Amino acid sequence: MRLVVPLMVAALALTGCGGQGGGSLGGAGQAAGGSDINPQPRGQVRDGGTLRLPMDIFPNNFNYNQVDGTGSDNLNIDPAVLPSLFTGTADGELKPNPDYLTSVTLTSTAPQVVTYTLNPKATWSDGTPLSWRDFAAYWHSQNGSDPAYETSGTSGYSSISSVTRGVDDRQAVVTFNKPFAEWRNLFGPFAPASLSSTPQAFNTGWKIGMPVTAGPFTIGSIDPVAKTVTLKRDPKWWGTPAKLDQIIFKQYDPAALPDALANNELDYYEIASDINLLRRAQTTPGAVIRDALGQYRTQLTFNGAAGSPLADLALRQAVAQGIDRAAITQRMLGPIEPNAHPAGNHIYSPGAKEYQDNAGVLPYDPGKAQQALDSLGWVRQGNTRVKEGKPLSLRVVFGSAAPTNEDIFRTLQNQLGQIGVTLVAQPLSQPELFPNISRGNFDLALFSWGSTLSPISSTVEIYGQPLGDVTRENYGRVGTPRIDDLFAKGVAELDDAKRADIGNQIDRLIWQQVHSVVLYARPGAVAERDNIANFGAFGLADTDYINAGFVK
């Protein structure tokens, strides 16, 4: 299942527009359902060539479903080398992928049964045909029945009672023990049974490489020293051949991206809320900026674990009401998109048909925040508040590689300082940041969450209560039984409108509990070479590596 992935460096998801010149962007590509990829027929795309793309962080594990592998870089690599049974479209739909499925049918609703029939040509790179056994092993590794599997999440898979052989090995019959509405997002990225056969194989078998693939590309080389992953066109691929010969992913610090593009070392980068990345792209010969809705929301996670300074709900609410989200959004996006507004939803992204701005549950109100702090016994002494001899001082962790993170921190520091809350910066390098956040070594954590086309089931792991010592992706350790009940109801609701209403009920409770404060949605603009075709700002759609290439 494609989970929501965290983006640890705020500047790594772009803002921008299709076109050059001027200081601000905005326009054509920003509409819901839009993309900006320089679409070209295959006949106009050159055969061959190498597409050079940046990575944020070299993967710690190439198994996307393993807890250390659920990151945006694996999510960028996997569509080229692993099966996507369904592909996301620009208008937010999930469509069956005929390269892997000849049919997929919801054959029953009581109980819910989905029958997958695999393309008879589909074969793993080791020569093993794709089969129902891959579905069964995948389910076993993800359903939570064996805690030795270090999986990122069990949502959907724990609702399955059996995976059995259909009319032959190429057909899998998946039976659910309770309804699961967002079933199209399951079993992706698809993986061979060999990866899921044992906990050891699942946890460590792909830690340093990806020995089995099944896509238009396969692994050419992986160099952990040079921080590069090279993909090569797979001659065994049974579908439409890829246009490119190679795709090379290489880790870059954000500040190095403009020079790499200008020096012809790189073909593409994301701009995020970094005005320097935008301006450098606008002045780089042969570069263009493409723009579509982004899939990431920049937010501030509150650590509400027992014993932490923010364990008290009333204190979290007071701190949250001292944050002026509109001012932060204008500071970060105003120079790029003058009409930018804060995002107001943890479940749905702006532009999604289900989106509602629910931030009014806890509006910016510094006066009310100060009154609440007074009533909680936090006495103002000069510039800070003190209770029982302890100052109200909170550690904020964020990625040190992106200058924009420092900008956001300084704004937060100024805003909360006005109500007597002291913020202490703890910038961390890319390799350090995620382990500290996942272990709860923070008071406030600044990073971005991505979105998927199955928004309820993919956010259960973030906002559902921790399961004992297993926090899943709930790094804030904040949740309630009511939120869990609504998630259970939402994932089982087959009516789209009713499911959206449940999703927004969940979001209002998340705001009330102050698991996190959503700041703004980051537009999806990118800078790339002007001769690249069928690649760029995909918006809500999945990346298409088959038709990507360079115009003739």
VOGU-3710 file (C-alpha; in Angstrom, 3 decimals, decimal comma):
1> mrlvvplmva> 0,000/0,000/0,000  1,298/3,428/-0,893  1,628/5,071/2,482  1,836/8,751/3,217  5,534/9,551/3,277  7,302/12,225/5,302  9,517/14,747/3,579  12,090/15,748/6,141  13,572/18,775/4,426  11,010/21,482/3,885
11> alaltgcggq> 12,608/22,848/0,728  12,514/19,606/-1,159  9,007/19,923/-2,567  8,610/22,770/-5,018  6,618/25,881/-5,610  6,513/27,513/-8,990  4,725/27,875/-12,308  4,892/26,949/-15,969  6,978/29,669/-17,537  9,916/31,940/-16,858
21> gggslggagq> 10,584/35,498/-15,843  9,286/37,624/-13,022  9,389/36,759/-9,355  6,121/34,973/-8,649  4,487/31,922/-10,135  1,030/30,623/-10,295  -1,311/29,731/-12,931  -2,101/27,026/-15,359  -0,832/23,934/-13,642  -2,301/24,713/-10,229
31> aaggsdinpq> -5,872/23,646/-10,979  -7,161/20,413/-9,492  -6,625/17,580/-11,921  -3,805/19,404/-13,686  -0,275/18,399/-14,590  2,532/20,163/-16,428  4,871/17,628/-18,053  5,378/18,883/-21,638  3,224/16,065/-23,086  4,555/14,711/-26,376
41> prgqvrdggt> 3,595/11,727/-28,539  6,131/8,913/-28,381  7,103/9,559/-31,993  8,438/12,960/-30,943  10,547/11,539/-28,104  14,127/10,460/-28,795  15,057/6,829/-28,188  17,788/6,644/-25,566  19,373/9,120/-23,219  19,902/9,397/-19,461
51> lrlpmdifpn> 17,598/11,274/-17,103  19,476/12,536/-14,024  17,314/13,120/-10,956  18,128/14,221/-7,389  17,497/12,218/-4,237  16,791/13,777/-0,870  18,289/10,961/1,205  19,965/7,768/-0,014  17,580/4,976/1,118  18,360/3,097/4,330
61> nfnynqvdgt> 16,320/0,178/2,991  14,989/-0,391/-0,532  11,897/-2,217/0,735  9,321/0,571/0,723  7,033/-1,303/3,129  9,733/-1,760/5,774  9,727/0,929/8,464  13,076/2,379/7,349  12,163/2,305/3,662  8,936/4,293/3,632
71> gsdnlnidpa> 10,357/7,474/2,181  9,883/9,724/-0,808  13,044/8,552/-2,582  11,951/4,912/-2,718  8,565/6,156/-3,841  10,279/7,908/-6,769  12,401/4,894/-7,724  9,831/2,114/-7,378  7,476/2,972/-10,290  10,354/2,386/-12,706
81> vlpslftgta> 11,353/-1,033/-11,383  8,401/-2,556/-9,504  4,795/-3,297/-10,440  2,138/-0,673/-9,852  -1,107/-2,639/-10,091  -3,007/0,656/-10,197  -1,715/4,002/-11,396  -2,827/7,418/-10,214  -4,204/9,850/-12,763  -4,017/13,646/-12,735
91> dgelkpnpdy> -7,678/13,879/-11,712  -7,073/11,768/-8,611  -8,365/8,395/-9,789  -6,678/4,984/-9,547  -6,829/2,947/-12,762  -5,820/-0,713/-13,269  -2,432/-1,036/-14,967  -2,781/-3,406/-17,966  0,962/-4,162/-17,922  0,295/-6,152/-14,753
101> ltsvtltsta> -3,457/-6,835/-14,609  -5,728/-8,153/-17,337  -8,675/-7,665/-14,991  -9,522/-6,774/-11,423  -13,061/-7,180/-10,162  -14,953/-6,514/-6,962  -16,762/-9,834/-7,221  -18,665/-9,600/-3,938  -19,492/-7,034/-1,272  -20,777/-9,374/1,472
111> pqvvtytlnp> -18,141/-10,452/2,168  -15,995/-8,125/0,124  -14,005/-10,134/-2,430  -11,588/-8,755/-5,019  -10,271/-10,986/-7,799  -6,999/-10,001/-9,468  -6,046/-11,613/-12,778  -2,411/-11,055/-13,699  -1,020/-10,363/-17,155  0,350/-13,742/-18,356
121> katwsdgtpl> 3,516/-11,987/-19,591  4,344/-10,443/-16,222  7,546/-11,984/-14,854  10,008/-11,091/-12,113  13,596/-10,420/-13,173  14,709/-13,747/-11,669  12,426/-15,556/-14,124  9,601/-16,291/-11,672  6,115/-15,463/-13,003  4,023/-13,051/-10,973
131> swrdfaaywh> 1,414/-15,142/-9,176  -1,139/-15,355/-6,404  1,709/-16,431/-4,097  3,119/-12,903/-4,282  -0,229/-11,539/-3,077  -0,387/-14,072/-0,238  3,161/-13,400/0,970  2,646/-9,635/0,699  -0,514/-9,874/2,808  1,213/-12,015/5,427
141> sqngsdpaye> 4,043/-9,504/5,826  1,654/-6,564/6,163  -1,318/-7,807/8,170  0,266/-7,493/11,614  -0,135/-11,165/12,554  3,628/-11,571/12,911  5,208/-8,630/14,773  8,667/-9,703/13,575  7,839/-8,033/10,258  8,955/-4,413/10,709
151> tsgtsgyssi> 6,213/-2,976/8,541  5,225/0,677/8,257  1,535/-0,075/8,528  -1,156/-2,743/8,448  -4,158/-0,692/7,309  -6,212/-2,646/4,806  -4,196/-5,833/5,118  -5,510/-6,474/8,636  -8,994/-6,377/7,091  -8,214/-9,326/4,784
161> ssvtrgvddr> -9,167/-12,831/5,949  -7,594/-14,829/3,127  -5,645/-14,713/-0,130  -6,151/-17,818/-2,249  -5,422/-19,182/-5,709  -8,077/-18,497/-8,322  -8,590/-20,436/-11,550  -4,815/-20,744/-11,894  -1,580/-19,380/-10,434  -2,110/-16,088/-12,279
171> qavvtfnkpf> -5,263/-15,258/-10,335  -5,503/-14,145/-6,722  -8,764/-14,074/-4,778  -8,607/-11,646/-1,859  -11,389/-11,975/0,738  -11,955/-9,315/3,394  -13,296/-9,941/6,894  -14,791/-6,436/6,898  -15,357/-3,854/4,168  -12,354/-1,846/3,051
181> aewrnlfgpf> -13,252/1,026/0,737  -9,789/2,055/-0,469  -8,749/-1,424/-1,617  -7,307/-0,138/-4,920  -4,362/1,268/-3,014  -3,371/-2,128/-1,608  -0,485/-4,284/-2,872  1,578/-1,392/-4,088  4,366/-1,140/-4,859  4,005/-4,858/-5,558
191> apaslsstpq> 6,823/-7,130/-4,441  7,902/-10,740/-4,998  7,104/-13,480/-2,503  10,831/-13,897/-1,890  10,930/-10,469/-0,208  8,051/-11,277/2,143  8,763/-14,963/2,773  10,377/-14,415/6,196  10,744/-11,483/8,574  14,502/-11,518/7,998
201> afntgwkigm> 14,072/-11,276/4,223  11,506/-8,501/4,644  13,533/-6,482/7,149  17,038/-6,830/5,717  16,885/-8,585/2,334  16,637/-5,300/0,442  18,612/-3,185/2,878  21,463/-2,488/0,457  19,899/-3,337/-2,871  16,912/-4,533/-4,856
211> pvtagpftig> 17,743/-8,020/-6,182  14,396/-8,635/-7,911  12,477/-6,210/-10,134  9,641/-6,258/-12,681  9,291/-2,996/-14,538  10,398/-1,068/-17,608  13,727/-0,526/-15,842  15,897/-2,697/-13,638  18,792/-1,975/-11,294  22,034/-1,126/-13,049
221> sidpvaktvt> 24,075/-0,266/-9,970  23,731/1,056/-6,420  26,645/3,008/-4,970  26,214/3,912/-1,280  29,499/5,841/-1,282  28,594/8,078/-4,226  24,942/8,052/-3,048  23,673/7,050/-6,479  21,144/4,550/-7,844  21,391/3,820/-11,573
231> lkrdpkwwgt> 18,473/2,226/-13,400  18,799/0,745/-16,878  16,145/-0,158/-19,418  15,117/-3,789/-18,875  15,346/-5,818/-22,122  13,013/-8,418/-20,544  10,192/-5,893/-20,110  7,033/-7,169/-21,812  5,217/-3,840/-22,039  5,783/-0,720/-24,115
241> pakldqiifk> 9,547/-0,103/-24,038  10,855/2,852/-22,102  12,286/5,670/-24,192  15,220/6,354/-21,871  18,297/4,138/-21,633  19,036/5,081/-18,029  17,752/6,983/-15,016  20,314/8,055/-12,438  19,244/9,152/-8,948  21,896/10,968/-6,904
251> qydpaalpda> 21,709/12,532/-3,455  22,087/16,330/-3,397  21,850/18,982/-0,731  19,131/21,475/-1,707  21,606/24,355/-1,974  23,586/22,437/-4,609  20,648/21,832/-6,951  20,764/25,080/-8,988  24,482/24,749/-9,776  24,030/21,087/-10,698
261> lanneldyye> 21,290/22,026/-13,171  23,268/24,965/-14,562  26,432/22,838/-14,923  24,602/20,072/-16,792  25,025/17,554/-13,961  21,301/17,284/-13,288  18,129/17,483/-15,394  15,475/18,366/-12,826  14,856/19,594/-9,300  12,006/20,622/-7,056
271> iasdinllrr> 11,778/24,218/-5,863  9,637/24,116/-2,693  9,286/27,420/-0,832  12,868/28,451/-1,599  12,799/31,648/-3,637  16,484/31,184/-4,476  15,776/27,854/-6,178  13,055/29,548/-8,196  15,127/32,552/-9,242  18,135/30,438/-10,125
281> aqttpgavir> 15,960/28,261/-12,344  14,487/31,325/-14,034  17,964/32,537/-14,983  19,437/29,163/-16,024  19,737/28,873/-19,841  17,797/25,927/-21,183  15,715/25,487/-18,014  11,955/25,854/-17,631  9,625/25,806/-14,637  6,606/23,523/-14,681
291> dalgqyrtql> 3,824/23,769/-12,125  1,010/21,612/-10,747  -0,651/20,952/-7,417  1,814/19,576/-4,904  1,378/16,451/-2,822  3,070/17,648/0,384  1,848/19,677/3,345  4,362/21,416/5,596  3,378/20,986/9,233  4,557/21,094/12,819
301> tfngaagspl> 4,151/17,876/14,832  3,634/18,185/18,608  5,149/15,501/20,840  2,307/14,609/23,186  3,906/11,496/24,667  3,549/10,943/28,399  6,284/12,814/30,244  6,947/15,271/27,427  6,411/19,021/27,955  3,446/18,970/25,555
311> adlalrqava> 1,686/15,931/27,025  -0,994/18,295/28,417  -3,720/18,836/25,790  -4,597/22,278/27,143  -0,963/23,362/26,782  -0,793/22,036/23,215  -3,939/23,985/22,374  -2,550/27,191/23,884  0,720/26,883/21,960  -1,155/26,131/18,727
321> qgidraaitq> -3,307/29,245/19,129  -0,146/31,332/19,269  0,883/30,244/15,738  -0,096/32,605/12,932  -0,299/30,174/10,018  -1,306/32,877/7,550  1,792/34,924/8,334  4,043/31,880/7,912  2,392/31,021/4,601  2,829/34,553/3,300
331> rmlgpiepna> 6,457/34,685/4,383  7,295/31,357/2,737  5,069/31,382/-0,342  4,153/35,039/-0,810  7,190/35,908/-2,952  6,350/32,956/-5,187  2,534/32,799/-5,004  1,130/36,108/-3,706  -2,352/34,691/-3,051  -1,183/31,647/-1,090
341> hpagnhiysp> -3,346/30,597/1,865  -2,652/28,193/4,749  -3,809/24,610/4,341  -6,514/23,552/6,760  -6,734/19,771/6,637  -4,590/16,828/7,770  -6,368/14,220/5,618  -7,129/15,939/2,314  -4,966/18,232/0,231  -6,227/21,541/-1,180
351> gakeyqdnag> -7,610/20,802/-4,626  -9,024/17,422/-3,628  -12,806/17,299/-3,959  -13,126/16,180/-0,326  -11,055/19,059/1,067  -12,500/21,333/3,766  -10,630/23,936/5,781  -11,168/22,735/9,346  -8,484/24,848/11,028  -11,196/27,052/12,547
361> vlpydpgkaq> -11,539/24,402/15,251  -8,440/25,991/16,810  -8,008/29,493/15,319  -5,057/31,815/15,784  -5,810/33,833/18,902  -2,744/34,991/20,902  -4,918/36,691/23,512  -6,787/33,475/24,248  -3,498/31,571/24,185  -2,067/33,869/26,881
371> qaldslgwvr> -5,163/33,497/29,044  -4,923/29,717/28,770  -1,254/29,735/29,728  -2,051/31,923/32,727  -4,779/29,539/33,866  -2,421/26,564/33,477  0,023/28,183/35,898  2,640/29,270/33,391  3,619/32,624/34,875  5,207/35,260/32,666
381> qgntrvkegk> 8,689/36,238/33,868  10,203/38,629/31,369  10,231/37,055/27,922  9,337/33,541/28,989  6,881/31,681/31,156  7,825/29,562/34,153  5,942/26,917/36,133  7,320/25,280/39,265  10,728/26,680/38,446  10,825/25,294/34,902
391> plslrvvfgs> 10,754/27,571/31,852  8,343/26,869/28,996  11,115/26,033/26,524  10,480/23,703/23,567  13,013/22,004/21,276  12,199/22,239/17,557  13,912/19,728/15,275  14,182/20,324/11,536  16,432/19,487/8,617  19,570/21,592/8,486
401> aaptnedifr> 20,055/21,214/4,726  17,196/23,541/3,741  17,454/27,276/4,499  13,662/27,546/4,431  13,414/25,446/7,593  15,416/28,082/9,444  13,089/30,776/8,077  10,014/28,945/9,355  11,657/28,350/12,721  12,549/32,035/13,169
411> tlqnqlgqig> 8,965/33,029/12,383  7,592/30,496/14,861  10,132/31,614/17,444  8,996/35,227/17,106  5,285/34,398/17,197  5,438/32,090/20,219  7,902/34,360/21,973  5,150/36,973/22,069  3,049/34,707/24,292  6,030/33,696/26,448
421> vtlvaqplsq> 6,976/30,370/24,842  10,681/29,917/24,141  11,730/27,836/21,123  15,187/26,296/20,850  16,403/25,264/17,379  17,795/21,769/16,891  18,771/21,545/13,211  19,770/18,012/12,224  21,429/16,537/9,165  19,346/14,436/6,788
431> pelfpnisrg> 20,558/11,066/8,175  19,941/12,191/11,776  16,536/13,803/11,380  14,169/10,904/10,777  15,585/8,623/13,518  15,212/11,418/16,075  11,636/12,134/15,022  10,590/8,473/14,940  12,093/7,930/18,414  10,250/10,960/19,796
441> nfdlalfswg> 13,405/12,934/20,546  11,774/16,345/20,046  9,108/18,674/21,408  8,101/20,089/18,014  9,148/18,659/14,632  9,037/20,583/11,360  8,693/18,490/8,199  6,180/17,682/5,464  3,759/14,811/4,908  2,844/13,619/1,437
451> stlspisstv> -0,625/12,605/0,318  -1,993/9,567/-1,513  -5,128/8,752/-3,467  -6,412/6,698/-0,508  -6,318/9,459/2,108  -8,147/7,781/4,983  -6,495/4,378/5,046  -3,048/5,848/4,415  -3,268/8,266/7,362  -4,464/5,745/9,964
461> eiygqplgdv> -0,835/5,037/10,786  -0,133/8,756/11,434  -3,143/9,776/13,511  -4,322/6,473/14,994  -3,314/5,786/18,588  0,012/4,009/19,059  -0,373/0,276/19,617  1,511/-0,080/22,895  5,155/0,558/22,142  4,486/0,451/18,391
471> trenygrvgt> 3,995/4,068/17,352  3,621/3,256/13,635  3,959/6,683/11,959  2,302/8,553/14,822  5,412/10,468/15,801  3,370/12,859/17,950  2,017/9,968/20,057  -1,330/11,809/20,117  -4,629/10,045/19,454  -8,008/9,124/20,916
481> priddlfakg> -10,379/6,144/20,820  -12,912/8,345/18,994  -10,434/9,086/16,215  -9,662/5,354/15,935  -13,375/4,538/15,763  -13,915/7,053/12,969  -10,940/5,700/11,021  -12,399/2,189/11,316  -15,745/3,515/10,109  -14,156/5,512/7,276
491> vaelddakra> -12,085/2,717/5,787  -15,192/0,524/5,731  -17,523/3,103/4,159  -18,000/2,342/0,444  -20,046/5,488/-0,281  -17,613/8,224/-1,397  -19,597/11,173/-0,009  -20,143/9,536/3,371  -16,479/8,532/3,542  -15,409/12,126/2,839
501> dignqidrli> -17,669/13,371/5,649  -16,060/10,895/8,045  -12,602/12,005/6,909  -13,416/15,598/7,750  -14,820/14,583/11,137  -11,483/12,908/11,831  -9,611/16,017/10,754  -11,569/18,275/13,086  -10,678/15,987/15,996  -7,007/15,995/14,980
511> wqqvhsvvly> -7,025/19,801/15,082  -8,736/19,703/18,475  -6,202/17,228/19,904  -3,294/19,202/18,385  -1,463/16,215/17,003  0,065/18,722/14,575  -0,506/22,118/13,018  -0,692/22,140/9,232  1,012/25,260/7,870  0,710/25,288/4,087
521> arpgavaerd> 0,433/23,039/1,068  3,509/23,194/-1,043  2,828/23,679/-4,742  4,384/21,092/-6,992  6,499/23,225/-9,301  9,742/21,850/-10,690  12,696/23,151/-12,660  13,876/21,004/-15,540  15,585/21,113/-18,925  13,345/22,496/-21,621
531> nianfgafgl> 13,914/19,479/-23,906  12,447/16,959/-21,456  9,136/15,424/-22,546  6,400/13,688/-20,566  8,038/14,442/-17,241  7,861/17,263/-14,719  5,083/18,480/-12,435  2,755/15,451/-12,319  0,333/16,845/-9,744  -1,758/13,982/-8,359
541> adtdyinagf> -0,689/11,564/-11,106  1,934/8,848/-10,754  5,252/9,299/-12,531  5,354/7,828/-16,045  8,861/6,540/-16,702  7,909/4,682/-19,899  7,148/7,747/-22,001  9,575/10,154/-20,322  12,533/11,238/-22,411  13,983/14,023/-24,524
551> vk> 12,294/15,637/-27,511  13,857/14,923/-30,889
//
